[in-house]
Amino acid sequence: MKVYGKVQGVGFRFYTQKTAQELNIAGHVRNRPDGSVYIEAAGESENLEMFINWCEDGPTWAHVSKLEKQEIPVFDAKDFRIK
């Protein structure tokens, strides 16, 4: 996913990791030079859907203007990290 809006400098990556861990989602999150946040996530369908829904809003201080989703091949990750 790519998340656009006021998503850097507002704890987005920290709370994304926290939410992913609560939902047993594996993958990573990182800031991009263009001001967006990039997320790769894998998990059970129901948990993944809840995670995506959370990412559409983000933490209280963020303002998500757009979220783009794209399916990618399954990757091997055991946990969720901030990169």
N, C-alpha and C positions, 0 to 999 in steps of 0.2 A: 504494500500500500504506500501511496504517497499522500501526505497530509499537508495541506496548505493553509495559510492564515497566520495568526499570531500564535506560533507553535514552538518558537525558540526563545529561551530565556524565561520560560514560565513553568519549568518543571515537567514539561511534557514527557521527556524520555524517562525520568524517574518514575512518574506515575504510570506510564505505559508498562514499564518493567514490573511494577508492583501489581497492576491489574493482570498482566500476563501470568505472573506467578500464582495469583489467587485462582485463576481459571485453568491452570495446568497447560499453558500455551508455551511452546518452545519457539526460539528464533532470536531476533535481535532488532534493535532500533538505533537509528543514528541521524544526526543532523546532516543536512545537505547544504552545500555552499549557496544555493538559491533561496535559503530561508525556510525550506520545507523540511519535513521529517520523513524518513524512509523506514518502513517496517516490513520485516519478513516474519511470518507467523504460521505455526502449524499446531494442530490439536484436534480434539474431537469436534465434530460439526457443530453441536449445540454450544459448546464453550467458545469456539471460534466465532460464531455468530454474535454471541454476547460481547466478545472482545472487539469485533469490528464495530458494533453499535457504540461501545464506549469510545472508540477512537474517533467516531463522528462528532463527538463533543469534546473529549479530552478533559483535562483537569479544569477546575474553576477559573483559573487565570488565563486559560487559553481561549482563543476564538478560532474555531475551524471553519474556514470558508469553503473548502472543497476536499473531498477524499476520493482518490482514484484507487480502484482495486484491480489487480491483475493476478490470475493464477499462474504459478510457476511450478516446475517439477518439485516433487517432494524432496526435502533436504534432511540431512541427519543432524539434529540438534537435540541436546538433552535438557537444556535450560533456556532461559531468556536473558539476553545480555544487552547492555548498553555499549555501543561501539563509538 
